Amino acid sequence: MEKRIGVVGIIIENTDQVSYVNEILHHYANIIVGRMGLPYRERGLSVISIIVDGTTDDIGSLTGKLGNLEGVQAKSALSRKS
């Protein structure tokens, strides 16, 4: 399966889930190229953006596992070219 480059945006509204988010990201470290995380204290949430390089199955699995956590939203945007 061909690899694609993309961006995953994660919003963590339930900060109790941060350790679980980091666990999942660690599991997918092989497809993560870069990461930037910012706490947005005024709103009581955190925002993480991740650059990924992997198969659509791997990226979909990552966003699916993150999105299944209560209070966590994850969306991806992938390049059209592999």
Backbone as JSON, one array per atom type, in Angstrom:
{
  "sequence": "MEKRIGVVGIIIENTDQVSYVNEILHHYANIIVGRMGLPYRERGLSVISIIVDGTTDDIGSLTGKLGNLEGVQAKSALSRKS",
  "N": [[0.84, -1.17, 0.0], [0.47, 2.26, -0.75], [2.19, 5.1, 0.61], [1.11, 8.19, 2.14], [1.35, 11.7, 2.67], [0.31, 13.79, 5.32], [-1.77, 15.81, 7.53], [-2.72, 15.72, 10.9], [-5.15, 16.93, 12.97], [-5.77, 17.53, 16.35], [-8.0, 17.98, 18.98], [-8.21, 18.37, 22.35], [-10.53, 18.27, 24.66], [-11.14, 17.18, 27.09], [-8.98, 17.09, 29.47], [-8.13, 15.02, 31.05], [-7.65, 12.94, 29.4], [-5.2, 13.2, 28.22], [-2.89, 11.61, 28.76], [-3.64, 9.18, 27.6], [-3.9, 9.94, 24.94], [-1.21, 10.57, 24.37], [-0.12, 8.02, 24.7], [-1.28, 6.63, 22.53], [-0.22, 8.12, 20.4], [2.48, 7.55, 20.75], [2.46, 4.85, 20.1], [2.06, 5.04, 17.37], [4.38, 6.22, 16.45], [6.09, 5.61, 14.37], [4.96, 6.62, 12.02], [4.79, 9.3, 12.42], [6.0, 12.42, 11.61], [6.41, 14.99, 12.57], [5.46, 17.1, 15.36], [3.33, 19.41, 17.01], [2.23, 20.87, 19.91], [-0.14, 22.72, 21.76], [-1.18, 24.17, 24.74], [-4.31, 25.53, 25.49], [-5.1, 27.44, 27.66], [-6.99, 29.38, 28.47], [-9.35, 28.41, 27.44], [-9.44, 25.92, 28.44], [-8.46, 23.62, 27.13], [-6.47, 21.55, 24.9], [-4.5, 21.71, 21.94], [-3.27, 19.83, 19.29], [-1.13, 19.41, 16.55], [-0.16, 17.23, 13.99], [2.24, 16.02, 11.74], [2.1, 13.53, 9.37], [3.3, 10.53, 7.76], [2.32, 7.98, 6.11], [0.45, 4.92, 5.44], [-2.95, 5.06, 4.23], [-4.54, 3.42, 5.75], [-3.09, 3.16, 8.18], [-3.04, 5.86, 9.05], [-5.76, 6.39, 9.23], [-6.43, 4.55, 11.22], [-5.02, 5.62, 13.39], [-6.31, 8.18, 13.71], [-8.88, 7.26, 14.2], [-8.64, 5.82, 16.64], [-7.88, 7.89, 18.34], [-10.12, 9.57, 18.13], [-12.05, 8.02, 19.34], [-11.71, 8.37, 22.02], [-13.18, 9.83, 24.87], [-14.07, 13.19, 24.77], [-12.13, 13.94, 22.98], [-11.22, 15.04, 19.79], [-10.38, 14.23, 16.46], [-9.09, 14.89, 13.3], [-8.15, 14.35, 9.9], [-6.16, 15.43, 7.11], [-5.15, 14.59, 3.96], [-2.53, 14.31, 1.5], [-3.09, 14.26, -2.02], [-1.46, 12.92, -3.72], [0.7, 10.09, -3.63]],
  "CA": [[0.0, 0.0, 0.0], [1.27, 3.47, -0.89], [2.18, 6.06, 1.72], [0.71, 9.56, 1.84], [1.7, 12.7, 3.67], [-0.87, 14.5, 5.75], [-1.81, 16.52, 8.8], [-3.79, 15.31, 11.8], [-5.46, 17.94, 13.98], [-6.37, 16.92, 17.52], [-8.46, 18.89, 20.02], [-8.46, 17.62, 23.58], [-11.37, 19.05, 25.56], [-11.07, 16.5, 28.39], [-7.54, 16.97, 29.69], [-7.85, 13.74, 31.7], [-7.32, 12.0, 28.33], [-3.89, 13.53, 27.63], [-1.96, 10.48, 28.83], [-4.08, 8.19, 26.62], [-3.53, 10.49, 23.62], [0.23, 10.38, 24.21], [0.11, 6.58, 24.52], [-1.64, 6.29, 21.14], [0.77, 8.75, 19.52], [3.72, 6.78, 20.89], [2.26, 3.61, 19.35], [2.14, 5.36, 15.94], [5.57, 7.05, 16.25], [6.74, 5.28, 13.09], [4.4, 7.41, 10.91], [4.76, 10.71, 12.8], [7.17, 13.16, 11.16], [6.57, 16.13, 13.46], [4.32, 17.33, 16.25], [3.3, 20.66, 17.75], [1.11, 20.89, 20.83], [-0.31, 23.98, 22.48], [-2.28, 24.25, 25.71], [-5.11, 26.75, 25.36], [-5.57, 27.49, 29.05], [-8.19, 30.22, 28.58], [-10.52, 27.61, 27.07], [-9.37, 24.65, 29.14], [-8.24, 22.51, 26.21], [-5.17, 21.48, 24.23], [-4.56, 21.49, 20.49], [-2.05, 19.19, 18.78], [-1.09, 19.14, 15.11], [0.85, 16.21, 13.7], [2.54, 15.71, 10.34], [2.23, 12.07, 9.26], [3.69, 9.93, 6.48], [1.97, 6.57, 6.27], [-0.65, 4.43, 4.6], [-4.25, 5.57, 4.65], [-5.01, 2.54, 6.83], [-2.42, 3.55, 9.43], [-3.48, 7.2, 9.45], [-7.15, 6.22, 9.64], [-6.43, 3.85, 12.5], [-4.58, 6.6, 14.38], [-7.37, 9.16, 13.98], [-10.02, 6.55, 14.78], [-8.38, 5.54, 18.06], [-7.93, 9.16, 19.06], [-11.5, 10.05, 18.13], [-12.87, 7.18, 20.23], [-11.54, 8.81, 23.39], [-14.17, 10.82, 25.26], [-13.53, 14.54, 24.87], [-11.03, 14.12, 22.02], [-11.61, 15.05, 18.37], [-9.22, 14.12, 15.57], [-9.4, 14.94, 11.87], [-6.95, 14.3, 9.06], [-6.17, 15.92, 5.73], [-4.06, 13.88, 3.3], [-2.17, 14.71, 0.14], [-3.71, 13.41, -3.05], [-0.4, 12.11, -4.31], [1.41, 9.22, -2.68]],
  "C": [[0.89, 1.24, 0.0], [1.11, 4.38, 0.31], [1.74, 7.43, 1.22], [1.13, 10.46, 2.99], [0.43, 13.45, 4.04], [-0.68, 15.2, 7.08], [-2.96, 15.96, 9.61], [-3.94, 16.41, 12.84], [-6.21, 17.28, 15.12], [-6.76, 18.02, 18.5], [-8.83, 18.05, 21.22], [-9.23, 18.53, 24.53], [-11.37, 18.47, 26.98], [-9.61, 16.22, 28.69], [-7.16, 15.72, 30.48], [-7.4, 12.69, 30.68], [-5.92, 12.2, 27.76], [-2.94, 12.34, 27.66], [-2.34, 9.39, 27.83], [-3.75, 8.65, 25.2], [-2.04, 10.26, 23.38], [0.6, 8.91, 24.03], [-0.15, 6.16, 23.07], [-0.6, 6.88, 20.18], [2.1, 8.01, 19.58], [3.63, 5.48, 20.08], [2.42, 3.84, 17.83], [3.36, 6.23, 15.61], [6.23, 6.82, 14.91], [6.16, 6.06, 11.91], [4.38, 8.91, 11.22], [6.09, 11.37, 12.43], [7.46, 14.33, 12.11], [5.3, 16.36, 14.25], [4.46, 18.7, 16.91], [2.06, 20.65, 18.62], [1.06, 22.18, 21.6], [-1.45, 23.85, 23.48], [-3.01, 25.58, 25.52], [-5.83, 26.93, 26.7], [-6.85, 28.3, 29.22], [-9.46, 29.44, 28.28], [-10.5, 26.23, 27.71], [-9.21, 23.45, 28.23], [-6.83, 22.57, 25.64], [-5.39, 21.18, 22.76], [-3.21, 20.92, 20.05], [-2.18, 19.06, 17.26], [0.1, 18.22, 14.84], [1.01, 16.07, 12.19], [2.8, 14.21, 10.28], [2.65, 11.67, 7.85], [3.45, 8.43, 6.62], [0.86, 6.15, 5.32], [-1.96, 5.03, 5.1], [-4.84, 4.71, 5.76], [-4.4, 2.93, 8.16], [-2.91, 4.9, 9.95], [-4.93, 7.15, 9.92], [-7.28, 5.53, 10.98], [-6.03, 4.8, 13.63], [-5.71, 7.57, 14.72], [-8.59, 8.5, 14.6], [-9.84, 6.27, 16.26], [-8.41, 6.81, 18.89], [-9.37, 9.65, 19.2], [-12.43, 9.24, 19.02], [-12.71, 7.56, 21.7], [-12.56, 9.9, 23.7], [-13.5, 12.19, 25.43], [-12.36, 14.82, 23.96], [-11.6, 14.06, 20.61], [-10.34, 15.0, 17.53], [-9.7, 14.09, 14.12], [-8.11, 14.94, 11.08], [-7.22, 14.91, 7.69], [-4.93, 15.31, 5.07], [-3.79, 14.42, 1.92], [-2.85, 13.77, -0.84], [-2.71, 12.48, -3.69], [0.27, 11.28, -3.24], [2.88, 9.53, -2.69]]
}
